[in-house]
């Protein structure tokens, strides 16, 4: 399996619902050379919703099953990534039988993880990462790209093609 890193940033970590810019970088080593793809947009919602939709969109670009490490400063999302199968198994309900928050966004992440014949393997790191500053700068520079609502597909559904390194587009 290929090893892929997904780095996620938002323009605001405010917990309430607000309009914020968001972006991600997909990174994979190919013959000891880093290859990247990125995506930018905005979303009006909570911090966790924005991070989850940004993650889902990044995962939806993957074309081969991979070992994926998600890098985000969102400790809540990060802590739940390793419990994704458990969340799905509970029918997206908490221990009291109530629907979990952001269930639709979690379902989209789950669907993206399981979109290929073999599911991706996820791990996570809660951190300010090496792409944090760059993503923040690019969100300011790429105002046109950030007008696109995050979570809308960047491109048509992808298929596995030789030489694509597991990352479309």
C-alpha positions as CSV (number, residue, x, y, z in Angstrom):
1,X,0.0,0.0,0.0
2,X,1.1,3.5,-0.8
3,X,1.8,5.9,2.2
4,X,0.0,9.2,1.8
5,X,-0.2,12.2,4.1
6,X,-3.2,14.5,4.1
7,X,-2.6,17.9,5.6
8,X,-5.6,20.0,6.5
9,X,-6.0,23.7,7.5
10,X,-8.8,26.1,8.0
11,X,-8.7,29.9,8.2
12,X,-10.4,29.8,11.6
13,X,-10.5,27.3,14.5
14,X,-13.6,29.1,16.0
15,X,-15.9,26.3,17.1
16,X,-19.2,27.9,16.1
17,X,-20.7,28.0,12.6
18,X,-19.1,30.6,10.4
19,X,-17.8,31.0,6.9
20,X,-14.2,29.9,6.7
21,X,-11.6,29.1,4.1
22,X,-10.1,25.6,4.1
23,X,-7.5,23.6,2.2
24,X,-5.6,20.4,2.1
25,X,-2.4,18.9,0.6
26,X,-2.1,15.3,-0.4
27,X,1.5,14.2,-0.3
28,X,3.1,10.9,-1.5
29,X,6.7,9.8,-2.0
30,X,7.4,8.5,-5.5
31,X,11.0,7.3,-6.0
32,X,12.0,9.3,-3.0
33,X,10.5,12.5,-4.5
34,X,7.4,14.1,-2.9
35,X,4.4,14.6,-5.2
36,X,1.6,16.7,-4.0
37,X,-2.0,17.7,-4.9
38,X,-4.0,20.4,-3.1
39,X,-7.5,21.6,-2.9
40,X,-9.0,24.8,-1.6
41,X,-12.5,26.1,-0.9
42,X,-14.7,27.6,1.8
43,X,-17.5,26.2,4.0
44,X,-20.1,27.8,6.2
45,X,-20.4,25.5,9.2
46,X,-18.6,24.5,12.4
47,X,-14.9,23.9,12.6
48,X,-15.4,20.2,12.8
49,X,-17.8,20.1,9.9
50,X,-15.3,22.1,7.8
51,X,-12.4,19.8,8.7
52,X,-14.5,16.6,8.0
53,X,-15.7,17.9,4.6
54,X,-12.1,18.9,3.7
55,X,-10.9,15.4,4.7
56,X,-13.7,13.8,2.7
57,X,-12.8,15.7,-0.4
58,X,-9.1,14.9,-0.1
59,X,-10.0,11.2,0.4
60,X,-12.3,11.2,-2.6
61,X,-9.3,12.1,-4.9
62,X,-7.6,8.8,-3.9
63,X,-7.5,6.2,-6.7
64,X,-5.7,3.3,-5.0
65,X,-6.0,1.9,-1.5
66,X,-3.4,3.6,0.7
67,X,-2.1,4.0,4.2
68,X,-3.2,7.5,5.0
69,X,-2.0,9.7,7.9
70,X,-4.3,12.7,8.5
71,X,-2.6,15.8,9.9
72,X,-5.0,18.3,11.5
73,X,-5.1,20.7,14.4
74,X,-8.7,19.6,15.1
75,X,-8.2,17.3,18.1
76,X,-11.8,16.2,18.2
77,X,-11.8,15.0,14.5
78,X,-8.4,13.5,15.0
79,X,-9.4,11.5,18.1
80,X,-12.4,10.1,16.2
81,X,-10.6,9.1,13.0
82,X,-9.3,5.9,14.6
83,X,-12.9,5.1,15.8
84,X,-14.5,5.5,12.3
85,X,-15.4,1.8,12.1
86,X,-16.9,1.9,15.6
87,X,-18.9,5.0,14.7
88,X,-20.3,3.3,11.6
89,X,-21.0,0.1,13.5
90,X,-23.1,2.0,16.0
91,X,-25.3,3.4,13.2
92,X,-23.7,6.8,13.8
93,X,-25.3,7.0,17.3
94,X,-23.7,7.7,20.7
95,X,-23.8,5.5,23.8
96,X,-27.2,7.0,24.6
97,X,-28.6,6.0,21.2
98,X,-28.7,9.6,20.0
99,X,-27.3,10.6,16.6
100,X,-23.8,11.8,16.8
101,X,-22.9,15.3,15.8
102,X,-21.9,15.8,12.1
103,X,-23.1,12.3,11.2
104,X,-23.5,13.2,7.6
105,X,-20.0,14.5,7.3
106,X,-18.6,11.4,9.1
107,X,-20.7,9.2,6.7
108,X,-19.0,10.9,3.8
109,X,-15.5,10.3,5.2
110,X,-16.4,6.7,5.8
111,X,-17.8,6.3,2.3
112,X,-14.5,7.8,0.9
113,X,-12.4,5.5,3.0
114,X,-14.4,2.5,1.7
115,X,-14.9,3.7,-1.9
116,X,-12.2,1.3,-3.4
117,X,-12.2,-2.5,-3.4
118,X,-9.8,-2.4,-0.4
119,X,-10.4,0.2,2.3
120,X,-7.8,2.8,3.1
121,X,-6.0,2.4,6.4
122,X,-6.1,5.6,8.5
123,X,-3.9,7.0,11.2
124,X,-3.8,10.6,12.5
125,X,-1.6,13.3,14.0
126,X,-3.0,16.3,15.9
127,X,-0.5,19.0,15.1
128,X,0.4,22.2,13.5
129,X,2.2,20.6,10.5
130,X,4.8,21.5,7.9
131,X,2.1,22.7,5.5
132,X,0.1,24.8,8.0
133,X,1.8,28.1,7.1
134,X,1.8,27.4,3.4
135,X,-1.9,26.5,3.3
136,X,-2.8,29.6,5.3
137,X,-0.8,31.8,2.8
138,X,-2.3,30.0,-0.2
139,X,-5.9,30.4,1.1
140,X,-5.3,34.2,1.1
141,X,-3.7,34.2,-2.3
142,X,-6.1,31.9,-4.0
143,X,-9.3,33.9,-3.3
144,X,-11.0,32.6,-6.5
145,X,-10.4,28.9,-5.6
146,X,-11.6,29.6,-2.1
147,X,-15.0,30.7,-3.5
148,X,-15.8,27.1,-4.3
149,X,-17.8,25.4,-1.5
150,X,-15.7,22.7,0.0
151,X,-17.2,19.3,-0.3
152,X,-18.4,19.8,-3.9
153,X,-16.4,17.5,-6.2
154,X,-13.4,19.1,-7.9
155,X,-13.6,16.8,-10.9
156,X,-15.5,13.8,-12.2
157,X,-15.2,10.5,-10.4
158,X,-11.8,9.0,-10.8
159,X,-10.6,5.5,-11.7
160,X,-7.4,3.8,-11.1
161,X,-4.9,4.5,-13.9
162,X,-1.3,3.4,-14.1
163,X,1.2,6.2,-13.2
164,X,-1.2,8.2,-11.1
165,X,0.5,7.4,-7.8
166,X,-2.8,6.9,-6.1
167,X,-3.7,10.6,-6.4
168,X,-6.0,12.0,-9.0
169,X,-5.9,15.4,-10.7
